[in-house]
Amino acid sequence: MSNAKQRRAPAERPQEILEAALAQFVETGFAGTRLDDVARRAGLSKAAIYLYFEDKTALFKGVVQHAVASNVGRMEAMLADHRGPVAPLLPRILEFMADRIEHSPMAAVAKLVLSESRAFPEIGQFYLKEVIGRGLPLLERLIKRGMEQGEFRKVDAFLTVRSMMSPMLLAILWRTVFEPIGADRLDVQALARHHADLMLHALRPAAGDVA
């Protein structure tokens, strides 16, 4: 362990541990990750990890909170601060997600959850609650608000939001599974803009539906 690591304030250590854990989980998967490896990568002792995380599952949950669930919080703030028509928010939300897929660990964490949840259901259940369970109802409320304001035609908000998010799931799979084995690079931002345009046209009320 380096002296620089030893001298760092305890408040900095959870961040260091989470960053090291993310890199280790991506490299070796949940099953293949050992806390000894995370500690070595963080330049800390294994005992130091136990001061903040009781076991490997708790550490993975911390990684999800740090790398993915925080993005849901930013979306919540985006929607809470918005006034007026909601239609302009759809492109912003999709472009925000595209940016996170391209420039944050979000895609890598999502891939880990998809690949490991069958063997370790607790991590999938946590992701379902903290990410999907918070994000999708938030967007459903947005679609309903657009219908109430007459911006959107009457649709099933539950299914509409899942249709809205499907290209982002494709982007995660494409970037993390298929591009590494030779698939053409996907421009996720372009995909987000294109899909937002399709969604807004699909949601637009017919002329006869406007009061």
C-alpha positions in Angstrom: 0.0 0.0 0.0 1.4 3.4 -0.9 2.0 6.1 1.7 -0.1 8.5 -0.4 -3.1 6.1 0.0 -2.4 5.7 3.7 -2.4 9.5 4.2 -5.7 10.1 2.5 -8.6 11.1 4.6 -11.1 8.3 5.6 -13.9 10.3 3.9 -12.1 9.7 0.5 -11.9 5.9 1.0 -15.5 4.9 0.1 -15.0 6.6 -3.3 -11.7 4.9 -3.9 -13.2 1.5 -2.9 -16.1 1.9 -5.2 -14.0 2.9 -8.2 -11.7 -0.1 -7.6 -14.6 -2.4 -7.1 -16.2 -1.2 -10.4 -13.0 -1.9 -12.3 -12.7 -5.3 -10.7 -16.3 -6.3 -11.2 -16.1 -5.3 -14.9 -12.8 -7.3 -15.3 -13.8 -10.5 -13.5 -17.5 -10.4 -12.9 -19.4 -10.6 -9.7 -18.6 -14.3 -9.0 -15.0 -13.9 -9.9 -14.3 -10.8 -7.8 -12.6 -11.2 -4.4 -12.5 -8.4 -1.8 -8.7 -9.0 -1.6 -8.4 -8.0 -5.3 -10.6 -4.9 -4.7 -8.4 -3.9 -1.7 -5.2 -4.3 -3.7 -6.6 -2.2 -6.5 -7.7 0.5 -4.1 -4.4 0.5 -2.3 -6.1 -0.3 1.0 -6.3 -3.2 3.3 -9.2 -5.7 3.1 -10.0 -4.6 6.7 -10.5 -1.1 5.4 -13.2 -2.3 3.0 -15.1 -3.9 5.8 -15.3 -0.6 7.6 -17.6 0.6 4.8 -19.1 -2.5 3.2 -20.1 -5.6 5.1 -19.6 -8.0 2.2 -19.2 -8.3 -1.6 -23.0 -7.9 -2.2 -23.1 -4.7 -0.2 -20.1 -3.4 -2.2 -21.8 -4.2 -5.5 -24.9 -2.3 -4.3 -22.7 0.6 -3.5 -21.3 0.5 -7.1 -24.8 0.5 -8.5 -25.8 3.5 -6.3 -22.6 5.4 -7.3 -22.5 4.6 -11.0 -26.2 4.2 -12.0 -28.8 5.1 -9.4 -27.3 8.6 -9.1 -28.4 9.2 -12.7 -32.0 8.6 -11.7 -31.6 11.3 -9.1 -30.4 13.7 -11.7 -33.4 12.8 -13.9 -35.7 13.4 -10.9 -34.2 16.8 -10.4 -34.6 17.6 -14.1 -38.3 16.8 -14.1 -38.9 18.5 -10.8 -37.4 21.8 -12.0 -39.3 21.8 -15.3 -42.3 24.0 -15.9 -44.4 24.2 -19.0 -44.7 21.7 -21.9 -43.3 18.3 -21.2 -42.6 17.3 -24.8 -39.1 19.0 -24.9 -38.1 16.8 -22.0 -38.3 13.5 -24.0 -35.2 14.4 -26.2 -33.4 15.7 -23.1 -34.0 12.5 -21.1 -32.9 10.2 -24.0 -29.8 12.3 -24.8 -28.9 12.4 -21.1 -29.1 8.6 -21.0 -27.1 8.3 -24.2 -24.4 10.5 -22.7 -24.3 8.3 -19.5 -24.1 5.1 -21.7 -21.2 6.6 -23.7 -19.3 8.5 -20.9 -20.0 6.8 -17.6 -19.8 3.2 -16.1 -23.6 2.9 -16.5 -23.5 0.4 -19.4 -20.8 -1.7 -17.8 -22.8 -2.0 -14.6 -26.1 -2.8 -16.4 -24.3 -5.5 -18.3 -23.0 -7.0 -15.1 -26.5 -7.0 -13.6 -27.9 -8.7 -16.7 -25.3 -11.4 -16.8 -25.0 -12.1 -13.0 -28.6 -11.8 -11.7 -29.6 -15.3 -12.5 -26.9 -16.7 -10.3 -27.1 -13.8 -7.8 -30.8 -12.6 -7.7 -30.2 -10.2 -4.9 -28.1 -7.9 -7.1 -30.8 -8.0 -9.8 -33.5 -7.2 -7.3 -31.6 -4.3 -5.9 -31.1 -2.9 -9.4 -34.8 -3.4 -10.2 -35.8 -1.5 -7.1 -33.2 1.3 -7.1 -32.8 2.0 -10.8 -35.7 0.6 -12.8 -38.3 0.9 -10.0 -37.5 4.6 -9.6 -36.8 5.6 -13.2 -39.8 4.0 -15.1 -42.6 5.3 -12.8 -41.0 8.8 -13.1 -41.2 8.6 -16.9 -44.8 7.2 -16.7 -45.8 10.3 -14.7 -44.3 12.4 -17.4 -46.2 10.8 -20.2 -49.4 11.1 -18.2 -48.7 14.7 -17.6 -48.3 15.2 -21.3 -51.6 13.6 -22.0 -53.4 15.7 -19.3 -51.9 18.9 -20.9 -53.1 17.8 -24.4 -49.6 17.5 -25.8 -49.8 13.7 -26.2 -52.6 11.5 -27.5 -54.1 8.9 -25.2 -51.7 6.0 -24.8 -50.8 3.3 -22.3 -48.1 5.1 -20.3 -46.7 1.8 -18.9 -46.0 0.4 -22.4 -45.0 3.8 -23.9 -42.2 4.3 -21.4 -40.9 0.8 -22.0 -41.0 1.4 -25.7 -39.1 4.7 -25.1 -36.4 3.0 -23.1 -35.9 0.0 -25.4 -33.3 1.6 -27.7 -31.2 2.5 -24.7 -31.1 -1.1 -23.6 -30.1 -2.0 -27.1 -27.3 0.6 -26.9 -26.1 -0.9 -23.6 -26.0 -4.4 -25.1 -24.4 -3.2 -28.4 -21.7 -1.2 -26.7 -20.8 -3.8 -24.1 -21.3 -7.1 -25.9 -21.2 -6.7 -29.7 -18.8 -3.8 -30.3 -16.0 -5.6 -28.4 -16.3 -8.5 -30.7 -16.2 -6.5 -33.9 -19.6 -4.9 -34.5 -19.8 -1.4 -36.0 -19.7 1.4 -33.5 -23.1 2.6 -32.5 -23.6 6.4 -32.2 -25.8 6.3 -29.1 -26.4 10.1 -29.1 -27.7 9.9 -32.7 -29.9 6.9 -31.8 -31.3 8.9 -28.9 -32.1 11.9 -31.1 -33.7 9.7 -33.8 -35.8 7.8 -31.3 -37.0 11.0 -29.6 -38.1 12.3 -32.9 -40.1 9.1 -33.6 -41.6 9.1 -30.1 -42.8 12.7 -30.4 -44.4 12.1 -33.8 -46.1 9.0 -32.4 -47.4 10.8 -29.4 -48.7 13.8 -31.2 -52.5 14.1 -31.0 -54.4 13.8 -34.2 -56.0 17.1 -35.5 -59.4 15.9 -34.4 -58.2 15.1 -30.9 -57.2 18.7 -30.1 -59.9 20.5 -28.1 
